Amino acid sequence: MQSSLTPFRVAVIGGGPAGLMAAQTLAQGGARVDVYDAMPSVGRKFLLAGRGGMNITHAEPYADFVTRYGKGSAPLCGMLDAFGPQDVRDWVHGLGVDTFVGTSGRVFPTDMKAAPLLRAWLHRLRESGVQFHMRHRWLGWRADALVLNTPDGELLVQADAVVLALGGGSWARLGSDGAWVPLLEARGAGVAPLAPANCGFDVAWSEHFSSRHAGEPLTTVAIVSTGADGKSFRKQGQFVVTQGGIEGSLIYALSAALRDQIAADGFTTIYLDLLPDLTAQRVADEVARPRGARSMASHLQSRLGIKGVKAGLLRECLSKEQYADEGQLAQAMKHLPVRLLRPRPIDEAISSAGGVRWDALEGTMLKSAPGVFVAGEMVDWEAPTGGYLLTACLAGGQAAGRDVLAWLARS
């Protein structure tokens, strides 16, 4: 039996936000914590995500915030109630980093950087006794021992409990490679297939179009589509045409519905409103105005500001006959069909969907492996960009740490 004078030993596998928050919670609860990570340093995906500005959470009303996780919203709700957006900000402030709310409602550190936040956090964790072991790749179990591949060879680790926080399947070069899936399946855990989230999509552009417009942004557009549930949705924003498809913030915001529609039907068609601030009647009136000797392209640029990639899309997606018909041309500018063939590969995605199924868990512990807890993106939920992913990872890490402490106390 564990001596009352000897702290429980807990192994945390994975040094991303979920694993570090689990380690923090466990150390605060009096456990001896060892963090193992396959990479040379912890938080590598965290740091890369912060290069464009470290978006830590979102300041929208909490009742709206908790709905952003799709089918994972209900099971995540309790974790977010315990550690939600305001708790994230308070925690960051406690590390000596100030925050501000941007015009979009996204919350950032005042210096917009991830590195100072991570340094302060790691200093706090080391002060609390957390030990870090880098270049230690988890390979599974041998009997009840964890098997780790290290620079010095194979290592067997015995722990009173284990927290797995191994990420999803995106950005394999930073450690989230999904290699844990067969290891947990062999242990009897149900795992939903990993799939790309916040991702781009392939489109069969012609070489003529892609060579001229790849990399150009489509600003002030709207997308109309129909989800796998048959419901129509419309969202305005911006995205970028790529060599072989489309990507960017507006696409990422709709990617879950688009991905599921492709999975159901083999493809999906979105409809672009190239002039979302104008009514269909206004567009039709402008197209029909006399243009004299001007070409239609010059006429559209003059009357409606259609040029560059928007003009190219009309040529790409319409036949010559449709483009020459003023009625069809005007209609297309408000409802231009673009066929999406497939999501881009998961390793290019910002995050991933799928993972350990909720019905395979009791709280955050695997039903098939008592004493093994999971946290973060490796659980079956997904989130849009905007701070939602990081907040849920932190909340899940805290929940796993608390569940471990409660389970050890009962044991």
ChimeraX attribute file (.defattr): number of C-alpha atoms within 10 A of each C-alpha:
attribute: neighborCount
match mode: 1-to-1
recipient: residues
	/A:1	4
	/A:2	10
	/A:3	7
	/A:4	7
	/A:5	6
	/A:6	10
	/A:7	15
	/A:8	20
	/A:9	17
	/A:10	26
	/A:11	24
	/A:12	29
	/A:13	26
	/A:14	29
	/A:15	30
	/A:16	28
	/A:17	28
	/A:18	34
	/A:19	34
	/A:20	27
	/A:21	26
	/A:22	34
	/A:23	32
	/A:24	24
	/A:25	23
	/A:26	27
	/A:27	23
	/A:28	15
	/A:29	16
	/A:30	15
	/A:31	24
	/A:32	21
	/A:33	26
	/A:34	19
	/A:35	22
	/A:36	24
	/A:37	26
	/A:38	22
	/A:39	18
	/A:40	12
	/A:41	14
	/A:42	26
	/A:43	24
	/A:44	18
	/A:45	20
	/A:46	18
	/A:47	19
	/A:48	14
	/A:49	15
	/A:50	17
	/A:51	13
	/A:52	11
	/A:53	17
	/A:54	24
	/A:55	26
	/A:56	23
	/A:57	26
	/A:58	25
	/A:59	19
	/A:60	15
	/A:61	10
	/A:62	14
	/A:63	8
	/A:64	9
	/A:65	18
	/A:66	22
	/A:67	15
	/A:68	16
	/A:69	19
	/A:70	14
	/A:71	12
	/A:72	18
	/A:73	17
	/A:74	12
	/A:75	14
	/A:76	19
	/A:77	18
	/A:78	15
	/A:79	20
	/A:80	23
	/A:81	13
	/A:82	13
	/A:83	20
	/A:84	23
	/A:85	27
	/A:86	14
	/A:87	17
	/A:88	20
	/A:89	23
	/A:90	15
	/A:91	14
	/A:92	19
	/A:93	14
	/A:94	12
	/A:95	17
	/A:96	13
	/A:97	17
	/A:98	16
	/A:99	18
	/A:100	15
	/A:101	16
	/A:102	12
	/A:103	7
	/A:104	10
	/A:105	15
	/A:106	19
	/A:107	25
	/A:108	24
	/A:109	21
	/A:110	13
	/A:111	14
	/A:112	20
	/A:113	18
	/A:114	22
	/A:115	17
	/A:116	15
	/A:117	20
	/A:118	18
	/A:119	12
	/A:120	15
	/A:121	20
	/A:122	17
	/A:123	12
	/A:124	14
	/A:125	21
	/A:126	13
	/A:127	11
	/A:128	17
	/A:129	17
	/A:130	20
	/A:131	15
	/A:132	18
	/A:133	18
	/A:134	17
	/A:135	17
	/A:136	24
	/A:137	21
	/A:138	24
	/A:139	14
	/A:140	17
	/A:141	14
	/A:142	10
	/A:143	7
	/A:144	12
	/A:145	13
	/A:146	18
	/A:147	19
	/A:148	22
	/A:149	15
	/A:150	17
	/A:151	11
	/A:152	8
	/A:153	8
	/A:154	14
	/A:155	15
	/A:156	14
	/A:157	13
	/A:158	13
	/A:159	18
	/A:160	18
	/A:161	18
	/A:162	24
	/A:163	27
	/A:164	25
	/A:165	30
	/A:166	29
	/A:167	31
	/A:168	31
	/A:169	30
	/A:170	25
	/A:171	19
	/A:172	16
	/A:173	11
	/A:174	17
	/A:175	24
	/A:176	24
	/A:177	17
	/A:178	20
	/A:179	16
	/A:180	19
	/A:181	21
	/A:182	13
	/A:183	15
	/A:184	17
	/A:185	13
	/A:186	10
	/A:187	13
	/A:188	14
	/A:189	20
	/A:190	20
	/A:191	20
	/A:192	17
	/A:193	15
	/A:194	20
	/A:195	23
	/A:196	25
	/A:197	30
	/A:198	28
	/A:199	28
	/A:200	33
	/A:201	21
	/A:202	18
	/A:203	18
	/A:204	13
	/A:205	20
	/A:206	12
	/A:207	11
	/A:208	10
	/A:209	16
	/A:210	20
	/A:211	12
	/A:212	13
	/A:213	19
	/A:214	17
	/A:215	16
	/A:216	15
	/A:217	18
	/A:218	19
	/A:219	16
	/A:220	14
	/A:221	19
	/A:222	23
	/A:223	24
	/A:224	20
	/A:225	21
	/A:226	17
	/A:227	19
	/A:228	18
	/A:229	9
	/A:230	9
	/A:231	8
	/A:232	10
	/A:233	12
	/A:234	14
	/A:235	15
	/A:236	15
	/A:237	16
	/A:238	17
	/A:239	22
	/A:240	21
	/A:241	22
	/A:242	21
	/A:243	19
	/A:244	17
	/A:245	22
	/A:246	24
	/A:247	23
	/A:248	18
	/A:249	18
	/A:250	22
	/A:251	21
	/A:252	22
	/A:253	19
	/A:254	22
	/A:255	21
	/A:256	24
	/A:257	20
	/A:258	27
	/A:259	27
	/A:260	18
	/A:261	22
	/A:262	18
	/A:263	14
	/A:264	12
	/A:265	9
	/A:266	12
	/A:267	16
	/A:268	22
	/A:269	17
	/A:270	18
	/A:271	19
	/A:272	23
	/A:273	24
	/A:274	23
	/A:275	20
	/A:276	16
	/A:277	10
	/A:278	12
	/A:279	11
	/A:280	17
	/A:281	11
	/A:282	12
	/A:283	20
	/A:284	18
	/A:285	14
	/A:286	17
	/A:287	19
	/A:288	13
	/A:289	10
	/A:290	9
	/A:291	15
	/A:292	8
	/A:293	8
	/A:294	11
	/A:295	9
	/A:296	15
	/A:297	13
	/A:298	15
	/A:299	20
	/A:300	19
	/A:301	14
	/A:302	14
	/A:303	14
	/A:304	15
	/A:305	13
	/A:306	19
	/A:307	15
	/A:308	14
	/A:309	22
	/A:310	22
	/A:311	16
	/A:312	17
	/A:313	21
	/A:314	20
	/A:315	15
	/A:316	17
	/A:317	17
	/A:318	16
	/A:319	11
	/A:320	10
	/A:321	10
	/A:322	16
	/A:323	17
	/A:324	12
	/A:325	11
	/A:326	17
	/A:327	15
	/A:328	15
	/A:329	20
	/A:330	23
	/A:331	15
	/A:332	21
	/A:333	23
	/A:334	23
	/A:335	20
	/A:336	21
	/A:337	20
	/A:338	19
	/A:339	17
	/A:340	22
	/A:341	17
	/A:342	19
	/A:343	28
	/A:344	20
	/A:345	15
	/A:346	23
	/A:347	19
	/A:348	18
	/A:349	19
	/A:350	19
	/A:351	24
	/A:352	30
	/A:353	23
	/A:354	20
	/A:355	25
	/A:356	25
	/A:357	18
	/A:358	19
	/A:359	13
	/A:360	17
	/A:361	18
	/A:362	13
	/A:363	16
	/A:364	22
	/A:365	22
	/A:366	23
	/A:367	17
	/A:368	16
	/A:369	14
	/A:370	12
	/A:371	19
	/A:372	20
	/A:373	25
	/A:374	29
	/A:375	30
	/A:376	32
	/A:377	29
	/A:378	29
	/A:379	26
	/A:380	22
	/A:381	24
	/A:382	28
	/A:383	25
	/A:384	20
	/A:385	20
	/A:386	20
	/A:387	20
	/A:388	22
	/A:389	22
	/A:390	23
	/A:391	27
	/A:392	30
	/A:393	27
	/A:394	26
	/A:395	30
	/A:396	30
	/A:397	33
	/A:398	27
	/A:399	27
	/A:400	32
	/A:401	33
	/A:402	18
	/A:403	22
	/A:404	27
	/A:405	20
	/A:406	12
	/A:407	14
	/A:408	16
	/A:409	9
	/A:410	7
	/A:411	10
